[in-house]
Amino acid sequence: MPTAPADHVLVRPLHLAGRGNPDFGLNLVTHFGWRVPPPTDDDEILLVSPDGQAHLAWRPTTGQWDVTVPSRHWTRSGWTAAFDDHAPSEIAAAVLYALAHALQHQPQEVLYAMPGPDAALGVLVRAGWAPQHRDGHEVLLAPDRLGALTRPLGSEDAPTVLTGAAERGTWTVTFSSRTPAVLLQTAAATLLRPAVRPLDDLPTAHRLRVSADPAPLWTEIRLADHALPAPVPGDGDWPRTSTSVRARAALASPARPVPAVHPGAAPPATGTPPAAPQGNAR
């Protein structure tokens, strides 16, 4: 099988692969029709879904991306998810693409769905993550103990938190208690996939803890497209892009033309499932 450029590798586990390249904002614009909203009191909101149901914001004071689906009707509860800027970008990309796809095709899954942290727990337990109780929390630890899923015991309103070892300290992804099960399941499944990284981008602190294999040709799609959901019948091939977005000006720039990703290419099988960090995950 032909390979991608020699400097690109498949890295496992994902939670030690570093931040990667956050292309998800531009892909929401080019593939799902999200738009830059008119000026409001919240200038940190960068994108809004076509139906106005979901917002993506960059919070520079906390260094995190927030996705919010507000509660606009008494029959449904709003929810939020926060991705700090050190978390692997594949997690935010996968959750955002699953949200955008659901809003277009099955909005009830993300607007009126019941929350379901157990969906994420099941995915990780089946992959070998170890459940335990610690300091009043239910914790799932990755095999290398450098990644974790954590939630407080006995509280239905508590968030579910994913954590992992960053280059320095710990990265965190936080889902509010009403986050739909399908999105938690998507985040957990993404943790079990490899990341595509230039070899030089591997975190120095983790180079002896990760496996890095040559990336097959089809994986030269970078992290954002690697996380795109499988096309549904009639959707056609997903295009691919590799342009970073960090501000409104970048979002307003047209995507450069690139070849389509073949939908028949299945994600490579993962080896040892990702692990959870030893630090506190609250």
Secondary structure, 3 states (H helix, E strand, C coil): CCECCCCEEEEECHHHCCCCCCCHHHHHHHHHCCECCCCCCCCCEEEECCCCCCEEEEECCCCEEEEEECCCCCCCCCEEEEEECCCCHHHHHHHHHHHHHHHHHCCHHHHCCCECHHHHHHHHHHCCCEEEEECCEEEEECCCCCEEEEEECCCCCCCEEEEEECCCCEEEEEECCCCEHHHHHHHHHHHCCCEEEEHHHCCHHHCCCCEEEECEHHHCCHHHHHCCCCCCCCCCCEECCCCCCCCHHHHHCCCCCCCEECCCCCCCCCCCCCCECCCCCC
